[in-house]
Every structure is written in structure tokens, then in C-alpha cells.
Amino acid sequence: MSATEHSGGGGGTVAYIQHHLTNLHTGEGFWTFNWDSIIISLLLGAVIMWMASKVKANLESGTPGAFQNFVEMILEFVQTQVKDSFPGHNPLIAPLALTVFLWVWLMNFMDLIPVDLLPTLAAGVGIPYLKVVPTTDLNVPLAMALVVFVLSVYYNLKVKGPVGYLKMFLFHPFGKMAVPANIIMTMIEELAKPLSLGLRLFGNMFAGELVFLLIALLTLGATLSAGLLIWFPLQTVLDLAWLIFHILVITLQAFIFMVLTIVYLGMAHETDH
């Protein structure tokens, strides 16, 4: 539904923003399924798999094409981050970091599509709501952060052993004389990792989406008039400026999520505390 349609229907500014920030969902409470976030995330994951298969099928050792060069540049970039941030060797870390970086970046990239385009197309086929940026749905960043947290616990137990992992809670960070404080502080530290990882991504992407919506409101319900001739060029300039800046934001957020994933799993592989 476009901004003009909202205004004409009496919904106004609040209804327009609420509409764009509402997921297509079923169920209530814990069993709520945000189908737009789920489907778009899976489709973008399929895009990554298709790109990987395409590169694999067209590998050239002599003079690779532009697309292969681009993919190899990303691979080298991710490998460098793993070497700099991860102690030792684990064959899972580099593929995981690459997947995280590409998947988060593609989900963030959906924020650069004009805010009314896909929801309007969806409304045309009877879909009332469509929130097209999965990372602006809190469930998606927290779900990814939870996977990183589970992997972190798994590798802590695998590398340190159950006794070593327990000692981390008992004796870190204040030593043997402050066991109760150590338990509380370490629990807070461990739980803060997935929360900060997910909330950081969600907060930045939600704010970016909200700015795009506010820019779109400049011509909410406008008709062909002298006012439109003033506001539409301003809207275009602001939209373009924010879009260019937001390209940096979506890339930075994908990079931060990837690096923190590597760092948290690296900490799980450390045996000395």
C-alpha cells in the first residue's frame, strides 16, 4: 500500500508507518510466525547457494572472470578476518563467517529497495502486509545470535571440557576468593554476548528503515501542486543521500556481526582464563 493510498484512506502518517513495520504473521505470542521474514531469509539464503554453485561450475584457473574475481576477493577478505581474530584452526569457522557476512548483507540490502515497491506489489496479489527487511524483525537477528551462542557453548565444552567450563564460571574474573560474584558476572557476560550481537544489528537496521519511511512521508498524500514540486525534489535528494550512506551501514553491520561471531567462537577455543 502506497503513501498516497494510506492518506486517502484516512490512515495518515501513523497508519503508514505501522503498516510498513507490521509483519505478515500467523499465531499469537511465542508461536507467532513472521512468514515474510522467514520466506525472504530463506530466499536470500538460496541466492547465496545459487551463487556458490555458479562459481563452482565456472571456475577458471588461468584468467578468471569479473564475477569470480569478486568472489575470490570476498573469500580472501573473510579468511584474513578469521586469521586475525581466531586462535588455532577450526574448519567450520571460515565457512560460517562467510555465510554470516553474505547472508546478513543480503538481508540488510533489502532496505535499499524503495519502501513502497514490494508492499504495493504484494497488496496487488492480496498480501496485506510485507516487511521486506528480515533484520528489522527482532526475531531474525536474535535467532542468528542464538545459533552463535549455542556454538560458543558447544566449543567451550569441547575445548575446555565440562570441568574447565565450570571453572570459568567459578574463578573468572575475580579469582578463587569471589566465587559467587564470579558466577554472576560470568553469566551476565555470557548472556550479554548474544543479546548485544542481535540487538546491535536489529537496532541499526530498524533505525535505517524508519529513516526511509520518514523520508517517504514528505510526499504522503500529495497531489500535483506547487507544494509537490518543492517536496518531491527534496525527498529525492534526501533519499539518495541516505541510500548512499546506508550502503556503508549495511556493509558495516554485516562485517561487525561476522567479526563478533569469529571473536566469540575464538574465545570459546581459548583454554586459559
C-alpha positions, -999 to 999 in steps of 0.1 A, spaced: 0 0 0 15 33 -11 18 65 10 -10 81 -11 -34 53 -5 -28 54 32 -35 91 33 -66 88 11 -79 61 34 -77 83 64 -49 63 80 -24 91 79 12 91 90 9 67 119 -10 41 99 15 43 71 44 36 94 26 9 113 17 -8 81 53 -10 69 65 -21 103 40 -50 106 50 -85 96 28 -109 77 22 -133 106 1 -161 120 -3 -173 155 0 -155 188 26 -150 215 56 -174 214 41 -193 185 39 -163 162 54 -170 128 65 -139 108 62 -155 73 77 -126 54 109 -127 74 111 -165 72 105 -167 34 127 -137 24 155 -150 46 153 -185 30 151 -170 -5 182 -149 2 200 -180 16 190 -198 -17 206 -169 -36 239 -175 -18 238 -212 -26 230 -205 -62 259 -180 -64 282 -206 -48 272 -233 -73 275 -209 -102 311 -200 -92 320 -237 -86 306 -247 -120 326 -219 -138 359 -220 -120 388 -207 -142 424 -211 -131 440 -190 -158 421 -158 -164 391 -158 -141 361 -136 -150 350 -105 -131 324 -124 -110 350 -150 -99 375 -123 -91 348 -105 -70 340 -138 -51 377 -145 -45 382 -110 -31 354 -116 -6 368 -150 3 403 -135 9 387 -108 30 369 -132 52 399 -155 55 420 -125 66 395 -117 94 395 -153 105 433 -155 107 434 -122 126 407 -129 151 406 -167 156 432 -187 175 442 -221 162 423 -239 134 387 -250 130 374 -258 95 339 -246 104 348 -210 113 357 -196 78 327 -211 60 305 -199 89 319 -164 88 315 -162 50 279 -174 53 271 -149 81 286 -120 62 269 -127 29 235 -136 44 234 -106 68 245 -83 40 218 -95 16 191 -92 43 203 -57 50 204 -49 13 166 -53 11 165 -20 30 177 -2 -2 147 -13 -22 121 16 -23 99 12 8 66 11 -11 76 -11 -40 73 -46 -27 45 -40 -2 25 -24 -31 31 -54 -54 22 -78 -25 -10 -59 -18 -19 -63 -55 -20 -101 -51 -39 -100 -18 -10 -100 7 -19 -73 33 15 -69 50 50 -74 38 81 -64 58 109 -69 34 140 -64 56 144 -96 77 170 -79 100 144 -53 111 125 -82 126 140 -87 160 134 -124 158 159 -129 129 190 -112 145 183 -128 178 179 -163 162 212 -159 144 228 -147 176 213 -176 195 230 -200 170 263 -183 176 257 -186 214 249 -224 211 281 -229 191 301 -210 216 288 -232 245 294 -263 224 331 -254 217 336 -242 253 326 -277 265 345 -294 237 378 -275 241 378 -268 279 358 -298 290 329 -297 314 352 -291 344 372 -264 326 340 -247 315 326 -248 351 359 -233 364 354 -204 340 322 -195 359 337 -202 393 370 -184 391 367 -158 364 372 -128 366 379 -122 403 397 -154 413 390 -181 439 380 -157 467 349 -144 449 331 -174 436 295 -160 440 305 -128 422 323 -147 395 293 -168 388 270 -138 385 295 -117 364 303 -146 340 267 -154 335 259 -118 327 289 -117 304 279 -148 285 243 -138 281 252 -103 270 271 -117 240 241 -130 220 219 -102 232 243 -74 221 251 -93 189 214 -95 179 202 -61 193 230 -42 176 221 -54 142 184 -50 148 187 -15 162 208 -2 133 187 -17 106 154 -7 122 166 29 126 176 29 89 143 16 78 125 42 99 145 70 82 135 57 48 98 57 59 101 93 73 116 105 40 88 88 21 63 107 43 74 140 28 50 134 -1 24 115 19 -9 120 1 5 148 -20 -13 157 -52 0 175 -83 6 210 -70 32 236 -63 39 220 -29 47 187 -46 71 204 -69 90 215 -38 88 184 -16 94 158 -43 129 170 -53 138 174 -16 126 138 -10 146 125 -39 178 142 -27 173 130 9 165 95 -3 196 93 -25 219 107 2 206 83 29 207 54 4 244 61 -3 252 64 34 231 33 42 252 12 18 281 18 42 258 10 72 245 -23 59 280 -34 50 294 -23 84 267 -42 103 273 -74 83 310 -70 90 305 -64 127 282 -94 130 308 -116 112 338 -104 133 320 -108 166 309 -143 156 346 -151 149 357 -135 182 331 -152 204 339 -186 189 376 -178 192 371 -171 229 354 -205 232 385 -221 219 409 -205 244 420 -228 272 435 -202 296 414 -177 316 
